[in-house]
Amino acid sequence: MTHLMKRTLLLFLGLSLVVLAGNASAQSSPDVTGTWVGSTLRGAETMTMVLKQTGDRVTGTIVGAGIDDGRVTGIVDGNTIRLVFDQGYQETPSLNIKENEISGMLSGTTVTFRRVRSSS
């Protein structure tokens, strides 16, 4: 009987680890809803994005990006976001999301945005 209990316990522990690992990998993408202020690598330009996320879809506006100012749409996939400008002619490379920071290439230059306000 002791041998059967040990096997049952090991089986239970093994299944628990599988469930926990599956839950960890299935965690949702970060929510980028809020106001983000950023600058270029050179620090010369300040840009502001206001984003609203529903599921993995993002809508919003960007100001300070020059000809790309205006409405944006996008998709969040894991820890990345890809934006499309309203004009529809330009899509950004994937930008990296890390907590309250979004960074990557935007309008031909490296930018870093920091969240200044979350929308409730």
N, CA, C and O of each residue as an XYZ file, in Angstrom:
480
protein
N       0.817     -1.193      0.000
C       0.000      0.000      0.000
C       0.862      1.259      0.000
O       0.492      2.246     -0.635
N       1.971      1.254      0.675
C       2.856      2.400      0.716
C       3.406      2.706     -0.674
O       3.530      3.871     -1.052
N       3.736      1.665     -1.435
C       4.250      1.840     -2.790
C       3.200      2.514     -3.679
O       3.537      3.385     -4.481
N       1.949      2.121     -3.544
C       0.857      2.708     -4.326
C       0.655      4.177     -3.960
O       0.400      5.005     -4.834
N       0.767      4.496     -2.692
C       0.609      5.888     -2.254
C       1.741      6.763     -2.805
O       1.507      7.898     -3.220
N       2.971      6.229     -2.805
C       4.097      6.987     -3.337
C       3.913      7.261     -4.829
O       4.169      8.370     -5.298
N       3.469      6.250     -5.566
C       3.247      6.421     -7.009
C       2.148      7.452     -7.266
O       2.261      8.280     -8.170
N       1.086      7.392     -6.463
C      -0.015      8.343     -6.626
C       0.453      9.756     -6.316
O       0.110     10.700     -7.029
N       1.228      9.900     -5.267
C       1.753     11.206     -4.886
C       2.677     11.764     -5.974
O       2.580     12.940     -6.325
N       3.571     10.927     -6.508
C       4.465     11.362     -7.573
C       3.681     11.747     -8.830
O       4.006     12.733     -9.492
N       2.661     10.973     -9.152
C       1.829     11.295    -10.308
C       1.123     12.630    -10.098
O       1.074     13.456    -11.009
N       0.579     12.843     -8.909
C      -0.088     14.104     -8.595
C       0.877     15.285     -8.694
O       0.529     16.321     -9.261
N       2.081     15.138     -8.151
C       3.079     16.200     -8.210
C       3.490     16.494     -9.657
O       3.643     17.652    -10.044
N       3.663     15.443    -10.440
C       4.022     15.625    -11.844
C       2.941     16.372    -12.609
O       3.248     17.282    -13.379
N       1.684     16.004    -12.409
C       0.580     16.688    -13.077
C       0.469     18.139    -12.615
O       0.159     19.026    -13.411
N       0.719     18.376    -11.343
C       0.673     19.745    -10.824
C       1.721     20.627    -11.498
O       1.441     21.777    -11.837
N       2.928     20.091    -11.692
C       3.977     20.851    -12.363
C       3.604     21.151    -13.810
O       3.872     22.247    -14.303
N       2.992     20.197    -14.490
C       2.565     20.422    -15.874
C       1.510     21.516    -15.935
O       1.567     22.378    -16.812
N       0.546     21.497    -15.016
C      -0.503     22.517    -14.992
C       0.085     23.882    -14.690
O      -0.284     24.863    -15.336
N       0.987     23.970    -13.728
C       1.618     25.251    -13.391
C       2.445     25.786    -14.555
O       2.404     26.984    -14.837
N       3.183     24.932    -15.225
C       3.990     25.372    -16.363
C       3.095     25.868    -17.497
O       3.407     26.874    -18.134
N       2.002     25.182    -17.750
C       1.062     25.605    -18.787
C       0.424     26.931    -18.454
O       0.234     27.764    -19.340
N       0.089     27.145    -17.200
C      -0.517     28.402    -16.772
C       0.472     29.553    -16.920
O       0.085     30.645    -17.335
N       1.726     29.330    -16.592
C       2.739     30.379    -16.699
C       2.951     30.789    -18.151
O       3.121     31.974    -18.438
N       2.941     29.827    -19.069
C       3.171     30.168    -20.472
C       1.932     30.769    -21.117
O       2.044     31.413    -22.160
N       0.767     30.582    -20.538
C      -0.473     31.099    -21.117
C      -0.856     32.467    -20.555
O      -1.958     32.951    -20.815
N       0.032     33.094    -19.792
C      -0.287     34.393    -19.224
C      -0.515     35.391    -20.347
O       0.097     35.297    -21.411
N      -1.387     36.329    -20.103
C      -1.753     37.287    -21.138
C      -0.644     38.310    -21.365
O       0.251     38.498    -20.541
N      -0.748     38.959    -22.519
C       0.190     40.013    -22.874
C       0.009     41.198    -21.940
O      -1.055     41.356    -21.342
N       1.032     42.035    -21.807
C       0.884     43.229    -20.975
C      -0.158     44.174    -21.560
O      -0.368     44.192    -22.773
N      -0.804     44.950    -20.717
C      -1.790     45.938    -21.148
C      -1.071     47.263    -21.359
O      -0.461     47.794    -20.432
N      -1.141     47.802    -22.586
C      -0.432     49.041    -22.909
C      -1.344     50.261    -22.836
O      -0.948     51.352    -23.248
N      -2.555     50.094    -22.318
C      -3.483     51.213    -22.204
C      -2.874     52.303    -21.328
O      -2.386     52.032    -20.231
N      -2.910     53.530    -21.822
C      -2.404     54.647    -21.043
C      -1.695     55.671    -21.902
O      -1.724     55.603    -23.131
N      -1.056     56.624    -21.237
C      -0.308     57.681    -21.909
C       1.178     57.380    -21.776
O       1.675     57.105    -20.684
N       1.874     57.435    -22.896
C       3.296     57.118    -22.978
C       4.039     58.328    -23.543
O       3.620     58.891    -24.554
N       5.127     58.730    -22.907
C       5.954     59.836    -23.387
C       7.321     59.264    -23.720
O       7.905     58.509    -22.941
N       7.821     59.638    -24.896
C       9.097     59.090    -25.324
C       9.962     60.099    -26.025
O       9.538     61.205    -26.359
N      11.192     59.679    -26.237
C      12.130     60.519    -26.972
C      13.006     59.623    -27.832
O      13.089     58.412    -27.625
N      13.651     60.251    -28.797
C      14.556     59.519    -29.667
C      15.859     59.240    -28.924
O      16.101     59.764    -27.837
N      16.669     58.423    -29.523
C      17.968     58.095    -28.942
C      18.784     59.363    -28.705
O      19.510     59.466    -27.717
N      18.661     60.308    -29.603
C      19.395     61.574    -29.458
C      18.732     62.486    -28.435
O      19.347     63.448    -27.975
N      17.483     62.196    -28.072
C      16.785     62.994    -27.079
C      16.249     64.305    -27.613
O      15.774     65.143    -26.846
N      16.320     64.492    -28.935
C      15.948     65.781    -29.517
C      14.439     65.963    -29.639
O      13.958     67.094    -29.575
N      13.693     64.902    -29.810
C      12.263     65.004    -30.036
C      11.501     64.306    -28.921
O      11.909     63.250    -28.439
N      10.388     64.912    -28.517
C       9.516     64.285    -27.531
C       8.234     63.870    -28.233
O       7.629     64.657    -28.961
N       7.826     62.630    -28.008
C       6.619     62.089    -28.602
C       5.680     61.623    -27.502
O       6.123     61.191    -26.438
N       4.388     61.709    -27.761
C       3.386     61.237    -26.818
C       2.439     60.288    -27.533
O       1.901     60.616    -28.590
N       2.236     59.109    -26.952
C       1.254     58.149    -27.452
C       0.185     57.977    -26.385
O       0.490     57.860    -25.198
N      -1.062     57.962    -26.814
C      -2.172     57.613    -25.936
C      -2.788     56.364    -26.540
O      -3.320     56.401    -27.650
N      -2.716     55.254    -25.808
C      -3.148     53.966    -26.337
C      -4.293     53.375    -25.527
O      -4.386     53.581    -24.317
N      -5.158     52.641    -26.208
C      -6.259     51.903    -25.570
C      -6.201     50.491    -26.114
O      -6.272     50.286    -27.326
N      -6.072     49.510    -25.219
C      -5.964     48.116    -25.627
C      -7.228     47.354    -25.276
O      -7.738     47.455    -24.160
N      -7.733     46.587    -26.245
C      -8.856     45.676    -26.040
C      -8.422     44.320    -26.591
O      -8.259     44.153    -27.799
N      -8.238     43.357    -25.694
C      -7.679     42.074    -26.125
C      -6.259     42.299    -26.592
O      -5.444     42.860    -25.859
N      -5.949     41.861    -27.820
C      -4.609     42.098    -28.360
C      -4.585     43.271    -29.333
O      -3.542     43.571    -29.915
N      -5.721     43.936    -29.515
C      -5.833     45.077    -30.441
C      -5.611     46.397    -29.715
O      -6.031     46.570    -28.571
N      -4.941     47.328    -30.400
C      -4.620     48.632    -29.821
C      -5.072     49.728    -30.780
O      -4.894     49.617    -31.993
N      -5.655     50.784    -30.227
C      -5.960     51.993    -30.993
C      -5.417     53.173    -30.204
O      -5.222     53.084    -28.992
N      -5.175     54.286    -30.902
C      -4.699     55.452    -30.179
C      -4.207     56.537    -31.100
O      -4.517     56.565    -32.291
N      -3.425     57.438    -30.516
C      -2.860     58.559    -31.260
C      -1.391     58.720    -30.885
O      -0.943     58.293    -29.821
N      -0.662     59.349    -31.796
C       0.729     59.684    -31.527
C       0.954     61.121    -31.987
O       0.487     61.528    -33.051
N       1.675     61.877    -31.170
C       2.000     63.275    -31.474
C       3.493     63.445    -31.269
O       4.055     62.930    -30.302
N       4.142     64.171    -32.181
C       5.575     64.431    -32.053
C       6.429     63.568    -32.955
O       7.657     63.648    -32.905
N       5.798     62.734    -33.787
C       6.541     61.842    -34.677
C       6.658     62.421    -36.086
O       7.013     61.709    -37.025
N       6.361     63.700    -36.230
C       6.471     64.342    -37.538
C       5.336     63.940    -38.467
O       4.164     64.050    -38.105
N       5.679     63.475    -39.659
C       4.645     63.136    -40.637
C       3.790     61.953    -40.202
O       2.721     61.725    -40.769
N       4.241     61.200    -39.207
C       3.486     60.047    -38.723
C       2.499     60.404    -37.617
O       1.822     59.520    -37.094
N       2.403     61.695    -37.246
C       1.438     62.105    -36.221
C       0.030     61.694    -36.626
O      -0.315     61.713    -37.807
N      -0.774     61.326    -35.649
C      -2.175     60.995    -35.917
C      -2.573     59.690    -35.261
O      -1.984     59.246    -34.276
N      -3.603     59.091    -35.852
C      -4.135     57.853    -35.294
C      -3.230     56.664    -35.610
O      -2.611     56.603    -36.673
N      -3.165     55.721    -34.668
C      -2.445     54.467    -34.872
C      -3.347     53.313    -34.455
O      -4.234     53.466    -33.615
N      -3.103     52.168    -35.054
C      -3.717     50.922    -34.624
C      -2.579     49.937    -34.431
O      -1.471     50.168    -34.914
N      -2.834     48.857    -33.741
C      -1.751     47.913    -33.538
C      -2.199     46.596    -32.956
O      -3.370     46.387    -32.639
N      -1.227     45.715    -32.825
C      -1.420     44.378    -32.274
C      -0.350     44.146    -31.217
O       0.833     44.387    -31.459
N      -0.769     43.675    -30.042
C       0.165     43.260    -29.002
C       0.297     41.747    -29.098
O      -0.703     41.028    -29.108
N       1.528     41.270    -29.167
C       1.797     39.834    -29.253
C       2.900     39.508    -28.257
O       4.076     39.770    -28.507
N       2.507     38.936    -27.128
C       3.486     38.674    -26.073
C       4.018     39.980    -25.539
O       3.249     40.839    -25.108
N       5.336     40.138    -25.564
C       5.964     41.367    -25.062
C       6.364     42.309    -26.185
O       7.313     43.081    -26.046
N       5.631     42.246    -27.315
C       5.907     43.173    -28.407
C       4.607     43.814    -28.876
O       3.517     43.275    -28.684
N       4.757     44.974    -29.493
C       3.629     45.672    -30.092
C       4.078     46.137    -31.473
O       5.207     46.594    -31.649
N       3.186     46.016    -32.442
C       3.445     46.512    -33.798
C       2.351     47.511    -34.121
O       1.165     47.192    -34.036
N       2.752     48.726    -34.494
C       1.807     49.805    -34.781
C       1.720     50.064    -36.280
O       2.696     49.905    -37.012
N       0.530     50.468    -36.720
C       0.318     50.897    -38.099
C      -0.244     52.306    -38.027
O      -1.230     52.557    -37.333
N       0.389     53.227    -38.750
C      -0.072     54.606    -38.755
C      -1.350     54.718    -39.573
O      -1.563     53.946    -40.508
N      -2.200     55.676    -39.225
C      -3.511     55.846    -39.843
C      -3.429     55.960    -41.357
O      -4.331     55.518    -42.069
N      -2.363     56.543    -41.839
C      -2.220     56.674    -43.280
C      -2.127     55.300    -43.938
O      -2.349     55.177    -45.142
N      -1.802     54.267    -43.161
C      -1.767     52.898    -43.645
C      -0.555     52.539    -44.478
O      -0.426     51.399    -44.923
N       0.333     53.489    -44.696
C       1.475     53.213    -45.554
C       2.692     52.711    -44.794
O       3.634     52.199    -45.398
N       2.679     52.853    -43.480
C       3.869     52.458    -42.734
C       3.497     51.663    -41.498
O       2.615     52.040    -40.727
N       4.188     50.561    -41.336
C       4.024     49.724    -40.155
C       5.360     49.715    -39.432
O       6.410     49.610    -40.067
N       5.329     49.826    -38.104
C       6.583     49.842    -37.354
C       7.125     48.427    -37.207
O       6.368     47.458    -37.258
N       8.426     48.312    -37.027
C       8.952     47.020    -36.583
C       8.361     46.731    -35.196
O       7.780     47.618    -34.570
N       8.507     45.523    -34.734
C       8.014     45.194    -33.395
C       8.747     46.025    -32.352
O       9.977     46.075    -32.327
N       7.972     46.674    -31.494
C       8.523     47.425    -30.376
C       8.459     46.532    -29.147
O       7.499     45.780    -28.981
N       9.450     46.601    -28.298
C       9.507     45.767    -27.097
C       8.782     46.426    -25.936
O       8.944     47.621    -25.688
N       7.978     45.635    -25.224
C       7.260     46.113    -24.041
C       7.902     45.467    -22.824
O       8.018     44.244    -22.749
N       8.314     46.286    -21.880
C       8.861     45.773    -20.618
C       8.306     46.639    -19.509
O       8.775     47.754    -19.277
N       7.292     46.109    -18.820
C       6.589     46.804    -17.753
C       6.080     48.147    -18.247
O       5.166     48.173    -19.072
N       6.628     49.263    -17.783
C       6.158     50.594    -18.167
C       7.079     51.264    -19.173
O       7.264     52.481    -19.148
N       7.662     50.447    -20.068
C       8.554     50.978    -21.084
C       8.298     50.261    -22.411
O       8.153     49.039    -22.453
N       8.246     51.041    -23.491
C       8.156     50.520    -24.852
C       9.340     51.099    -25.611
O       9.554     52.311    -25.596
N      10.118     50.236    -26.279
C      11.293     50.736    -26.996
C      11.465     49.997    -28.316
O      10.987     48.878    -28.497
N      12.165     50.663    -29.229
C      12.444     50.083    -30.541
C      12.561     51.161    -31.588
O      12.806     52.326    -31.273
N      12.384     50.765    -32.851
C      12.493     51.699    -33.980
C      11.121     52.268    -34.314
O      10.143     51.533    -34.441
N      11.066     53.588    -34.453
C       9.833     54.275    -34.834
C      10.216     55.437    -35.738
O      11.051     56.266    -35.376
N       9.613     55.494    -36.898
C       9.888     56.570    -37.868
C      11.377     56.689    -38.175
O      11.896     57.795    -38.326
N      12.063     55.552    -38.268
C      13.466     55.549    -38.672
C      14.479     55.849    -37.595
O      15.663     55.996    -37.896
N      14.057     55.946    -36.355
C      15.001     56.220    -35.272
C      14.643     55.385    -34.043
O      13.502     54.943    -33.903
N      15.602     55.170    -33.163
C      15.366     54.416    -31.935
C      14.663     55.305    -30.918
O      15.102     56.424    -30.649
N      13.565     54.798    -30.354
C      12.804     55.550    -29.353
C      12.595     54.715    -28.106
O      12.634     53.485    -28.142
N      12.373     55.410    -27.003
C      11.991     54.778    -25.747
C      10.830     55.577    -25.177
O      10.936     56.784    -24.956
N       9.711     54.878    -24.939
C       8.531     55.495    -24.324
C       8.409     54.985    -22.898
O       8.689     53.820    -22.616
N       7.991     55.864    -22.008
C       7.702     55.458    -20.634
C       6.266     55.841    -20.316
O       5.808     56.931    -20.657
N       5.558     54.920    -19.651
C       4.157     55.198    -19.298
C       4.123     56.240    -18.203
O       4.790     56.103    -17.177
N       3.337     57.287    -18.426
C       3.183     58.328    -17.423
C       1.828     58.253    -16.754
O       1.640     58.797    -15.666
N       0.879     57.581    -17.397
C      -0.456     57.454    -16.821
C      -1.134     56.231    -17.394
O      -1.097     55.992    -18.601
N      -1.752     55.458    -16.521
C      -2.583     54.335    -16.969
C      -4.015     54.809    -17.005
O      -4.459     55.519    -16.103
N      -4.739     54.428    -18.029
C      -6.176     54.742    -18.066
C      -6.901     53.735    -17.193
O      -6.552     52.555    -17.176
N      -7.920     54.204    -16.461
C      -8.644     53.273    -15.602
C      -9.881     52.783    -16.267
O     -10.619     51.987    -15.687
